[in-house]
């Protein structure tokens, strides 16, 4: 088989066979197909696209490019969730112990922050002692015994995705729907989940700000997952304003703990229960979505989910006392208020600008090798639909290094739009749309 002929075939609009895709991916991982030819094929795919069958095959071949987990490895009905990324999105911290408390097996592989969206691993590592670098055997043992483990992606799982993503990033081919779908779903398939829910964000702070683009991605993810034998659901959720009221790392952990204690922001609790409900229904743990939501609310209220989070932290070396003493989490040296220039109702709160403000303080990365400050971030005192008085506090900056405070303040101030009239303004709906599979 000749890689040049494969490139030419796709360049001219042809449909690649499984053997051709497998040859390309195998050569990419082994290095026998050089980067410049991989890049040429990526560009051909970018312009010519892929059929659903091609995308399904690519996803499957990428998933099998390294080591994999199976449901048998994880010892029960295995579920997973994925978010396309957002600002203040600490959903995983609440949802995975909630799912484990409901009797499901959750072996979660997560990533780190890059850009304006936060990374689950970074947030958990702000808990003193917490380790996400689990060996394969340790990871599997925890899932089998306790129903729950969360680890960093390992280099031997889906190596094809790591290589392709690095090349896509430098060849302007990131924004290809089939390649995005294959990247997301190959990792989910390799993780061994039998049922998967995807949280597709839409709005200013989302990877895909336009609803129609978010809808296309959600439909494609559900379709490809089902083709590969998984039960699938996607929930399109609002990211025009941040989720919850805290954006950072340690301060998001605090908010997650509050939510697990039944005292967190309502939008975060609602989203976790809505996402989890899809998985409970798939697993046969609840007959309907409303019944599943009610069960998850009960597990939040009675402390079952909090107990599972405590167990997760202990099992992975963390100081579980943070659940009772949040002051053990990293805290910034200074706080600086962002004040309203006029009285009125908050009409807009741009999530992207808030995320950029938190990053300016040191809460995120622009490059993978950048260090983050776990203590810093932005606390939102007012959100859409709430009133503020002139010189009232809109947000609080949690600051260690004051080098970029002025920049952060400007970004957060710019995120707010205040309507001085008395006209009411409702916050945008949290759940925008559901895309359900046939199962």
C-alpha positions in Angstrom: 0.0 0.0 0.0 1.3 3.5 -0.9 0.6 6.5 1.3 1.0 8.8 -1.7 -1.9 7.0 -3.4 -4.0 7.3 -0.3 -3.3 11.1 -0.1 -4.1 11.4 -3.8 -7.4 9.4 -3.4 -8.6 11.7 -0.6 -7.4 14.8 -2.3 -9.6 13.9 -5.3 -12.6 13.2 -3.1 -12.4 9.4 -2.8 -13.6 7.3 0.1 -10.8 5.6 2.1 -11.2 1.9 3.0 -10.5 0.4 6.4 -7.2 -1.0 5.1 -6.1 2.4 3.9 -7.0 4.1 7.1 -5.3 1.4 9.2 -2.2 1.6 7.0 -2.1 5.4 7.5 -2.6 5.3 11.3 -0.2 2.4 11.8 2.5 4.3 9.8 1.8 7.5 11.8 2.4 5.7 15.1 5.4 3.7 14.0 7.0 6.7 12.1 7.1 4.9 8.8 4.8 7.5 7.4 6.7 10.9 7.8 5.0 14.0 9.3 4.9 15.8 6.0 2.8 13.1 4.4 0.5 12.8 7.5 0.1 16.5 7.3 -0.8 16.4 3.6 -3.5 13.8 4.3 -4.9 15.8 7.2 -5.2 18.8 4.9 -6.9 16.6 2.2 -9.3 15.4 4.9 -9.9 19.0 6.1 -11.1 20.0 2.6 -12.7 16.8 1.4 -14.2 15.6 4.7 -15.1 12.0 5.6 -18.2 9.9 5.4 -19.7 8.6 8.7 -18.3 5.2 7.8 -14.8 6.6 7.3 -15.0 8.6 10.6 -16.2 5.5 12.4 -13.3 3.4 11.0 -10.8 6.1 11.8 -12.1 6.4 15.4 -11.9 2.6 15.9 -8.4 2.3 14.4 -7.2 5.2 16.5 -8.7 3.7 19.6 -6.8 0.4 18.9 -3.5 2.2 18.2 -2.4 1.6 21.8 -3.5 -0.1 25.0 -7.2 -0.3 25.8 -9.6 -1.0 28.6 -12.6 -3.3 28.3 -15.7 -3.4 30.4 -14.4 -6.7 31.7 -11.2 -4.9 32.9 -13.3 -2.4 34.8 -15.6 -5.0 36.4 -19.1 -3.7 35.9 -21.3 -1.4 33.9 -18.9 1.3 32.8 -19.8 4.8 32.0 -18.0 8.0 31.0 -18.7 11.6 30.2 -16.9 14.1 28.1 -17.1 17.9 28.0 -16.0 20.0 25.0 -14.6 22.5 27.5 -15.8 25.6 29.2 -15.2 28.2 31.9 -15.8 27.2 35.5 -16.7 23.7 34.3 -15.9 21.5 37.4 -18.7 19.1 36.5 -16.5 16.0 36.6 -15.5 16.6 40.2 -19.2 16.3 41.2 -20.5 14.0 38.6 -18.1 11.0 38.8 -18.5 10.4 42.6 -22.3 10.9 42.1 -22.3 8.2 39.4 -20.2 5.9 41.5 -22.6 6.4 44.4 -25.4 5.3 42.1 -23.6 2.0 41.5 -21.9 2.6 38.2 -18.3 2.0 37.3 -16.4 5.2 36.4 -12.8 4.9 35.1 -12.2 8.5 34.1 -9.2 9.6 32.0 -8.9 13.4 32.0 -6.7 16.1 30.7 -5.0 19.4 31.8 -5.9 23.0 31.1 -5.0 24.6 27.8 -6.4 27.9 26.7 -9.3 29.4 28.5 -10.9 26.1 29.5 -9.9 24.4 32.8 -8.4 21.0 33.2 -9.8 18.4 35.6 -6.4 17.0 36.5 -5.1 20.5 37.4 -8.1 21.1 39.7 -7.7 17.8 41.5 -4.0 18.2 41.9 -4.6 21.4 43.9 -5.7 19.0 46.7 -2.5 18.4 48.7 -1.0 15.0 47.8 -3.5 14.0 45.1 -2.0 11.8 42.4 -3.4 11.4 38.9 -0.4 9.4 37.5 -1.8 6.0 38.3 -0.4 2.8 36.9 -2.7 0.7 34.8 -3.0 -2.0 37.4 -3.7 0.6 40.2 -6.3 2.4 38.1 -8.2 -0.9 37.2 -8.0 -2.1 40.8 -9.6 1.1 42.1 -12.4 1.0 39.6 -13.1 -2.7 40.3 -13.1 -2.3 44.1 -14.5 1.2 44.6 -16.3 2.0 41.3 -14.2 5.1 40.8 -10.7 6.3 39.7 -9.5 9.4 37.8 -6.2 9.5 36.1 -4.2 11.5 33.5 -4.1 10.1 30.0 -1.3 7.7 29.6 1.1 7.8 26.6 0.4 4.3 25.6 -3.4 4.9 25.1 -4.4 6.2 21.7 -0.9 7.4 20.7 -2.3 8.1 17.2 -4.5 10.9 18.6 -1.6 12.6 20.4 0.5 12.6 17.2 -2.4 13.7 14.9 -3.4 16.5 17.3 0.1 17.9 17.5 0.2 18.0 13.7 -3.4 19.4 13.4 -2.4 22.2 15.8 0.4 23.4 13.5 -1.2 22.8 10.1 -4.5 24.7 10.7 -6.6 21.5 10.5 -7.9 21.4 14.0 -11.4 22.6 12.9 -12.3 19.5 11.0 -15.5 17.8 12.3 -14.5 14.2 11.4 -11.1 14.7 13.0 -12.6 16.3 16.1 -15.0 13.4 16.5 -12.3 10.8 16.0 -10.1 12.5 18.5 -12.8 12.6 21.2 -14.4 9.3 20.6 -11.2 7.2 20.2 -10.2 8.1 23.8 -13.7 7.2 25.0 -13.7 3.9 23.2 -10.2 3.0 24.5 -11.4 3.9 28.0 -13.8 0.9 27.9 -17.1 2.8 28.6 -20.3 1.1 27.6 -22.4 4.3 27.8 -21.2 7.8 27.2 -22.7 11.2 27.7 -21.2 14.2 26.0 -21.6 17.7 27.3 -21.3 19.9 24.2 -20.9 23.5 25.2 -22.3 26.4 23.1 -22.0 30.1 23.6 -19.2 32.7 24.1 -17.0 30.5 26.3 -17.3 27.3 24.2 -15.0 25.6 21.8 -17.8 26.0 19.2 -19.7 29.3 20.1 -22.4 28.9 17.4 -25.3 26.6 18.3 -25.5 25.1 14.8 -21.9 24.0 15.0 -22.4 22.6 18.5 -25.4 20.7 17.2 -23.5 19.2 14.3 -20.7 18.1 16.6 -23.2 16.6 19.1 -25.0 14.6 16.4 -21.7 13.4 14.9 -20.4 12.2 18.3 -23.6 10.3 19.0 -23.7 8.7 15.6 -20.1 7.5 15.6 -20.4 6.2 19.2 -23.4 4.2 18.3 -21.8 2.8 15.2 -19.0 1.5 17.5 -21.5 -0.2 19.9 -21.8 2.4 22.6 -25.0 3.8 24.2 -24.8 7.5 23.5 -26.4 10.8 24.5 -25.2 14.4 24.0 -26.5 17.4 25.9 -25.9 20.8 24.5 -25.4 23.2 27.4 -25.0 27.0 27.7 -21.5 28.4 28.1 -22.4 32.1 27.3 -21.7 32.7 31.0 -19.4 30.6 33.3 -20.8 27.6 35.0 -21.1 28.2 38.7 -19.4 31.2 40.3 -15.7 30.3 40.6 -13.1 30.0 37.8 -9.7 28.7 38.7 -8.4 25.5 40.2 -8.5 25.3 44.0 -11.5 27.7 44.1 -13.4 25.4 41.7 -12.6 22.4 44.0 -14.1 24.4 46.9 -17.3 25.0 44.8 -17.4 21.3 43.9 -17.2 20.4 47.6 -20.0 22.8 48.4 -22.1 21.2 45.7 -21.5 17.7 47.0 -22.6 19.0 50.4 -25.8 20.3 48.8 -24.8 24.0 49.1 -23.3 24.7 45.7 -24.6 26.8 42.8 -27.8 25.5 41.4 -26.6 25.5 37.8 -23.8 23.1 38.6 -25.9 20.7 40.6 -28.6 20.7 37.8 -26.1 20.0 35.1 -24.5 17.1 36.9 -27.9 15.5 37.6 -29.1 16.0 34.0 -25.9 14.5 32.5 -25.8 11.7 35.0 -29.5 10.9 34.4 -28.8 9.8 30.8 -26.2 7.3 32.1 -28.5 5.9 34.8 -31.2 5.3 32.3 -28.8 3.6 29.9 -27.5 1.3 32.8 -31.1 0.4 33.8 -30.7 2.1 37.2 -33.7 4.2 36.6 -36.8 3.8 34.4 -37.0 7.4 33.2 -34.9 10.5 33.1 -37.0 12.3 35.7 -36.6 9.3 38.0 -32.9 9.3 37.4 -32.6 13.0 38.2 -34.5 12.5 41.4 -32.2 9.6 42.5 -29.1 11.7 41.8 -30.5 14.6 43.8 -31.1 12.2 46.7 -27.5 11.0 46.5 -26.3 14.6 46.6 -28.6 15.4 49.5 -27.8 12.4 51.7 -24.0 12.6 51.5 -23.5 9.5 49.4 -21.7 11.3 46.6 -19.6 13.3 49.1 -18.5 10.0 50.7 -17.4 8.7 47.3 -15.4 11.9 46.6 -13.7 11.4 50.0 -12.9 7.9 49.0 -11.5 9.0 45.7 -9.2 11.5 47.3 -7.9 9.1 49.9 -7.3 6.3 47.4 -5.2 8.6 45.2 -3.0 10.0 48.0 -4.8 13.2 48.6 -5.6 14.9 51.9 -9.3 14.2 52.3 -9.5 16.6 55.2 -10.0 19.3 52.6 -13.7 18.3 52.5 -14.1 19.4 56.1 -11.4 22.1 56.1 -11.3 23.9 52.7 -8.6 26.2 54.2 -6.2 23.4 53.5 -6.5 24.1 49.8 -4.1 26.6 48.2 -5.3 30.2 48.7 -4.2 33.4 47.0 -2.4 36.0 49.0 -4.7 38.9 47.9 -8.2 39.6 46.8 -9.1 42.5 44.6 -12.7 43.5 43.9 -14.1 44.4 40.4 -16.7 47.1 40.9 -19.7 48.1 38.9 -19.6 51.5 37.2 -23.4 51.9 37.4 -26.4 50.3 39.0 -28.6 47.9 37.0 -29.2 44.3 36.0 -26.5 42.0 34.6 -27.5 41.4 31.0 -24.3 39.7 29.7 -21.4 37.9 31.3 -19.0 36.8 28.6 -17.5 33.4 29.7 -14.5 33.7 27.3 -13.4 37.0 28.8 -13.8 35.7 32.3 -11.7 32.6 31.4 -9.0 34.9 29.8 -9.0 37.0 33.0 -8.4 33.9 35.2 -5.6 32.8 32.8 -4.0 36.3 33.1 -3.8 35.7 36.9 -2.0 32.4 36.3 -4.9 29.9 36.5 -4.4 28.4 33.0 -1.9 27.7 30.3 -1.2 28.9 26.8 1.3 26.2 26.1 1.4 22.6 27.5 4.6 23.2 29.4 3.4 26.3 31.2 3.1 26.1 35.0 -0.2 27.2 36.7 -0.9 28.7 40.0 -3.6 26.5 41.7 -4.7 29.3 44.1 -5.7 32.1 41.7 -8.8 32.7 39.8 -12.0 34.7 39.5 -15.0 34.6 41.8 -18.3 35.8 40.3 -20.4 37.7 42.8 -23.0 38.7 40.2 -24.3 36.7 37.2 -26.9 37.3 34.4 -30.3 38.4 35.7 -28.9 39.7 39.1 -28.9 43.3 40.1 -25.9 45.3 41.3 -25.6 48.8 42.8 -23.1 51.4 41.6 -19.7 50.5 43.0 -21.1 47.2 44.1 -18.9 44.1 43.7 -19.2 42.2 40.4 -16.4 39.8 40.9 -13.4 39.1 43.1 -9.9 38.4 41.7 -7.9 35.9 43.7 -4.3 37.2 43.2 -0.7 36.1 44.0 1.4 37.7 41.3 0.2 41.3 40.6 2.0 41.6 37.3 -1.1 41.0 35.2 -3.8 42.2 37.6 -4.7 45.2 35.5 -5.2 43.0 32.4 -7.3 40.6 34.4 -9.4 43.4 35.8 -10.0 44.8 32.4 -11.0 41.5 30.9 -13.5 40.7 33.8 -14.9 44.2 33.7 -15.4 43.9 29.9 -17.2 40.6 30.4 -20.1 42.4 32.2 -22.9 44.3 30.5 -25.1 46.1 32.9 -28.6 47.3 31.9 -29.5 50.4 33.9 -33.2 50.0 33.3 -35.5 48.2 35.6 -36.4 45.6 32.9 -36.0 42.0 34.1 -33.5 39.8 32.4 -33.6 36.0 32.8 -30.4 33.9 32.6 -30.1 31.8 29.5 -31.4 28.2 29.7 -28.8 25.8 31.0 -29.9 22.9 28.9 -30.2 24.0 25.3 -30.9 20.7 23.6 -30.6 16.9 23.9 -29.3 14.6 21.1 -30.2 11.1 21.9 -29.1 7.9 20.3 -31.4 5.1 19.3 -30.5 2.9 22.3 
